[in-house]
Amino acid sequence: MTGGASREAIERHYDVGRDFYQLWLDPRMVYSCAYWPGELGADLEAAQVAKLDWHATAARVDGTARVLDVGCGWGAMMTYLTCERGVGHVTGLTLSADQAGYVGEHQPDADIRLEDWRDHRADGPYDAVISIGAFEHFARPELSIAQRRDVYRGFFEHCASWLAPAGRLSLQTIAYEDFDQTNGAVSSFFTDEVFPESTLPYISDIVTAAEPSFRVLALRSDGDQYAQTLKLWQGRLQARQREATELVGRATYRHYVRYLRVSRAMFERRVCTLYRLVLERRGAARVPELH
Ligand SMILES: C[S@@+](CC[C@H](N)C(=O)[O-])C[C@H]1O[C@@H](n2cnc3c(N)ncnc32)[C@H](O)[C@@H]1O
């Protein structure tokens, strides 16, 4: 089964170019919901570091030898893990050539692969797996709910096969909340123009797919934090309107402002939320002795 978004579909969104994203993301180029441990605030950079920290701690990475980042973007987590958390070796997967090129230029020793997780063959076991903001691309809108769950189950089975028993997966993804998708996609603007070939899961899809391979240790629902992140991104982009328009043209600039505004409205109206899940690989099934 093809399953999720193709490389062409991913590149349509992400290969608009690093110069454009650099105008409005934080300096580390993190492109996913930030984390405010207390009150929501305006310091995007600190909140993105707090997010990297949250997942690294959740996945218990400190001093480990090998970590996998599925959907590594421009490599912020890879740098953070090796430089600030003492991880020996980080492998990053992305489907965007621009992102892979950026990581290669900025982290010459990085193990960056332009590769779908479905094709990833681990050189050895990983101590932890982290995946932030990629799960949203793993299933296509035309798949039935059963088919989507099969795709998600496949992802969790792959993660479990890469991890040692009790190894952790820290996962962050957007999901539908107060929305009934049996009547169709939430908006053709998203499925056709922003994130083609991608659809969102429900929490029940994630848990049903993960349960055979993983225990659920923790779950946070942080939709308000994504609304705040989107608000900050939109403000930063609009503050750089002139440079953005010079780089990508007026139509693309306006498209991005609209996408950030409509996305925020979806979180504020609870159509979607943002989940952060900590999962622990189950060991080999043990059959209890009965007397
Ligand atoms: C929204 S970005 C998040 C990047 C990064 N984790 C961050 O937080 O900045 C989504 C990432 O998922 C990657 N991705 C999507 N589908 C993928 C797949 N099937 N296999 C590997 N990477 C994938 C994209 O290439 C992109 O790097």
The ligand as a Tripos MOL2 file, in Angstrom:
@<TRIPOS>MOLECULE
LIG
   27    29     1     0     0
SMALL
NO_CHARGES

@<TRIPOS>ATOM
      1 C1          6.4610   19.6560    9.6580 C.3       1 LIG1
      2 S1          8.0300   18.9660    9.2290 S.3       1 LIG1
      3 C2          8.6580   18.7070   10.8780 C.3       1 LIG1
      4 C3         10.1550   18.7290   10.9090 C.3       1 LIG1
      5 C4         10.8210   18.6190   12.2750 C.3       1 LIG1
      6 N1         10.4810   17.3990   12.9660 N.3       1 LIG1
      7 C5         10.5400   19.8340   13.1300 C.2       1 LIG1
      8 O1          9.8450   19.7010   14.1330 O.co2     1 LIG1
      9 O2         11.0430   20.8980   12.7910 O.co2     1 LIG1
     10 C6          7.6250   17.2670    8.6630 C.3       1 LIG1
     11 C7          8.8090   16.4300    8.2850 C.3       1 LIG1
     12 O3          8.3650   15.0730    8.0520 O.3       1 LIG1
     13 C8          9.0340   14.5610    6.9290 C.3       1 LIG1
     14 N2          8.2670   13.3980    6.4100 N.ar      1 LIG1
     15 C9          6.9750   13.3660    6.0100 C.ar      1 LIG1
     16 N3          6.6290   12.1170    5.6090 N.ar      1 LIG1
     17 C10         7.7360   11.3300    5.7780 C.ar      1 LIG1
     18 C11         8.0220    9.9460    5.5470 C.ar      1 LIG1
     19 N4          7.0990    9.1160    5.0630 N.pl3     1 LIG1
     20 N5          9.2740    9.4850    5.8420 N.ar      1 LIG1
     21 C12        10.2120   10.3390    6.3460 C.ar      1 LIG1
     22 N6         10.0010   11.6520    6.5990 N.ar      1 LIG1
     23 C13         8.7780   12.1530    6.3140 C.ar      1 LIG1
     24 C14         9.1410   15.7480    6.0000 C.3       1 LIG1
     25 O4         10.0990   15.5470    4.9960 O.3       1 LIG1
     26 C15         9.5340   16.8340    7.0100 C.3       1 LIG1
     27 O5         10.9230   16.7860    7.2360 O.3       1 LIG1
@<TRIPOS>BOND
     1     1     2 1
     2     2     3 1
     3     2    10 1
     4     3     4 1
     5     4     5 1
     6     5     6 1
     7     5     7 1
     8     7     8 2
     9     7     9 1
    10    10    11 1
    11    11    12 1
    12    11    26 1
    13    12    13 1
    14    13    14 1
    15    13    24 1
    16    14    15 ar
    17    14    23 ar
    18    15    16 ar
    19    16    17 ar
    20    17    18 ar
    21    17    23 ar
    22    18    19 1
    23    18    20 ar
    24    20    21 ar
    25    21    22 ar
    26    22    23 ar
    27    24    25 1
    28    24    26 1
    29    26    27 1
@<TRIPOS>SUBSTRUCTURE
     1 LIG1         1 GROUP 0 **** ****
